[in-house]
């Protein structure tokens, strides 16, 4: 059995390397890439005549070493160039808008500065019991598909 494993371990290593690369392409977090490189170390050690149990040890140690030393700086480098723009719900917080239909503590509609029309309700923290058509608002939070709004403070133009 040991002779069989020594003779055909390279097939096992190639299969593992391909599997780990496919999984890495789906996850994109460098974990399975490091394990694939560790498996490559097992494949190379087998090519130099190491027995199958030593190949597994070499692959495991190399994978662990890469996961602990190379992966963290690669992730920092990858995230460093990220887009700083807010998106989704985060992009709506603090956005200005206008009341389209009177907004109360339970119902209403607003048109946001980005052109979207949202159902809305007045924030419980707001002192205003309701907002009327044409009033300016700010989005304080998003609750499901409802914008929680507060009245915007109007700044008078200085002459």
Backbone torsions as a table, in degrees:
resi	resn	phi	psi	omega
1	UNK	NA	-41.3	-179.5
2	UNK	-64.6	-36.4	179.0
3	UNK	-67.5	-38.0	177.9
4	UNK	-63.7	-45.6	179.2
5	UNK	-63.1	-40.8	178.7
6	UNK	-65.0	-34.9	-176.6
7	UNK	-76.2	-36.7	-172.7
8	UNK	-115.0	16.3	179.4
9	UNK	-64.0	-29.4	-178.5
10	UNK	-61.5	-33.1	177.9
11	UNK	-66.8	-42.8	177.2
12	UNK	-60.0	-45.4	-178.7
13	UNK	-65.2	-41.5	178.5
14	UNK	-63.0	-42.0	177.7
15	UNK	-62.0	-43.6	178.1
16	UNK	-64.2	-43.0	-179.8
17	UNK	-60.6	-46.0	179.1
18	UNK	-63.0	-42.8	178.5
19	UNK	-61.0	-46.3	-178.9
20	UNK	-65.9	-35.3	178.8
21	UNK	-68.5	-40.3	177.7
22	UNK	-64.0	-44.4	179.1
23	UNK	-64.0	-38.7	178.2
24	UNK	-63.2	-37.9	178.6
25	UNK	-65.3	-26.0	178.4
26	UNK	-85.5	-30.8	-176.3
27	UNK	-97.5	-34.8	179.2
28	UNK	54.0	48.4	178.4
29	UNK	-128.3	9.6	175.2
30	UNK	71.4	-2.4	179.9
31	UNK	-69.3	-52.9	-177.0
32	UNK	-73.1	-22.0	173.0
33	UNK	-65.8	-42.2	178.3
34	UNK	-65.8	-38.2	177.9
35	UNK	-68.8	-36.0	176.9
36	UNK	-64.9	-40.1	177.8
37	UNK	-67.0	-38.1	174.6
38	UNK	-61.6	-40.2	177.3
39	UNK	-65.5	-34.0	175.1
40	UNK	-62.9	-37.9	174.9
41	UNK	-62.4	-38.9	175.2
42	UNK	-63.9	-40.2	178.1
43	UNK	-63.5	-45.1	-178.8
44	UNK	-66.6	-40.4	178.8
45	UNK	-64.4	-33.9	175.6
46	UNK	-67.2	-35.2	177.9
47	UNK	-66.4	-25.9	177.9
48	UNK	-91.6	7.5	172.9
49	UNK	95.0	12.4	178.4
50	UNK	-71.5	142.5	177.1
51	UNK	-66.7	161.2	-172.5
52	UNK	-59.7	-37.5	-179.3
53	UNK	-69.5	-32.3	176.0
54	UNK	-72.6	-33.6	176.6
55	UNK	-60.8	-41.9	179.8
56	UNK	-65.5	-41.6	178.8
57	UNK	-63.9	-45.2	179.5
58	UNK	-61.8	-44.5	179.7
59	UNK	-63.2	-43.1	-179.5
60	UNK	-65.3	-45.8	-179.5
61	UNK	-65.6	-44.1	179.5
62	UNK	-63.3	-41.8	178.3
63	UNK	-62.2	-46.9	179.9
64	UNK	-62.4	-42.7	178.7
65	UNK	-61.7	-43.5	178.8
66	UNK	-67.4	-39.8	178.9
67	UNK	-62.5	-37.2	-176.4
68	UNK	-86.0	-26.0	-175.5
69	UNK	-108.7	-42.6	-173.3
70	UNK	-92.8	-35.5	-176.0
71	UNK	-63.0	-47.1	-178.8
72	UNK	-58.3	-46.3	177.7
73	UNK	-65.9	-32.7	177.3
74	UNK	-65.2	-40.3	177.4
75	UNK	-65.4	-40.6	177.5
76	UNK	-63.2	-41.9	179.2
77	UNK	-64.0	-38.8	179.7
78	UNK	-67.8	-41.5	-177.6
79	UNK	-79.1	-17.5	-178.5
80	UNK	-62.7	-35.7	-177.1
81	UNK	-91.9	16.7	-177.4
82	UNK	-66.0	158.1	178.8
83	UNK	-75.1	120.4	-178.2
84	UNK	-77.0	-6.8	-178.1
85	UNK	-67.5	137.3	176.4
86	UNK	-74.6	151.0	179.8
87	UNK	-140.1	170.1	179.0
88	UNK	56.4	-132.9	-176.6
89	UNK	-65.1	-36.3	-179.8
90	UNK	-58.5	-33.5	-179.4
91	UNK	-72.0	-20.6	-178.5
92	UNK	-85.7	-25.7	-177.9
93	UNK	-64.3	128.3	-179.7
94	UNK	84.9	-0.9	-179.8
95	UNK	-72.8	141.6	179.3
96	UNK	-86.6	164.0	177.9
97	UNK	-169.9	-177.4	179.4
98	UNK	-125.6	145.1	176.7
99	UNK	-75.1	127.5	177.9
100	UNK	-96.0	-47.3	174.2
101	UNK	-124.4	141.3	-176.2
102	UNK	-43.5	134.9	-178.5
103	UNK	-107.2	127.5	177.0
104	UNK	-119.7	-167.9	179.0
105	UNK	-71.5	-11.1	-177.2
106	UNK	-124.6	-23.3	-174.0
107	UNK	-152.0	165.5	177.0
108	UNK	147.5	175.2	178.2
109	UNK	-141.5	141.4	177.4
110	UNK	-132.2	152.6	173.3
111	UNK	-109.8	119.1	-177.3
112	UNK	-82.5	165.5	-177.3
113	UNK	-62.8	-22.8	178.9
114	UNK	-83.7	0.2	176.9
115	UNK	97.9	-9.6	179.7
116	UNK	-76.3	142.8	173.1
117	UNK	-105.1	126.2	-176.7
118	UNK	-121.8	147.9	165.4
119	UNK	-70.9	147.6	-173.8
120	UNK	-145.9	162.2	169.9
121	UNK	-147.0	156.1	-178.1
122	UNK	-73.5	139.9	178.2
123	UNK	-64.5	139.1	177.7
124	UNK	-62.9	-22.5	179.3
125	UNK	-79.7	-11.7	-178.1
126	UNK	-76.7	145.6	177.4
127	UNK	-80.7	-20.3	-178.8
128	UNK	-79.5	127.5	179.0
129	UNK	-72.3	-25.6	-179.5
130	UNK	-162.7	162.0	179.4
131	UNK	-123.4	142.8	-175.7
132	UNK	-106.6	161.6	-178.2
133	UNK	-50.6	132.2	177.8
134	UNK	93.2	-12.1	179.3
135	UNK	-73.9	148.6	178.5
136	UNK	-86.1	140.4	-178.2
137	UNK	-131.6	166.7	170.3
138	UNK	-126.6	141.8	177.5
139	UNK	-80.9	120.4	179.9
140	UNK	-94.4	-32.5	-178.7
141	UNK	-161.9	167.9	174.6
142	UNK	-123.8	127.8	178.4
143	UNK	-120.2	96.5	-175.5
144	UNK	66.2	-115.7	178.9
145	UNK	-107.1	22.9	-178.5
146	UNK	-121.5	131.7	176.5
147	UNK	-87.1	129.2	174.9
148	UNK	-93.9	119.5	-170.7
149	UNK	-120.7	158.3	173.9
150	UNK	-130.5	155.2	177.9
151	UNK	-65.6	139.2	177.9
152	UNK	-81.4	141.1	176.1
153	UNK	-78.6	123.2	179.8
154	UNK	-83.4	130.0	176.5
155	UNK	-100.5	124.1	179.2
156	UNK	-76.0	134.4	178.7
157	UNK	-66.8	136.7	178.0
158	UNK	-93.0	138.5	-177.2
159	UNK	-93.7	NA	NA
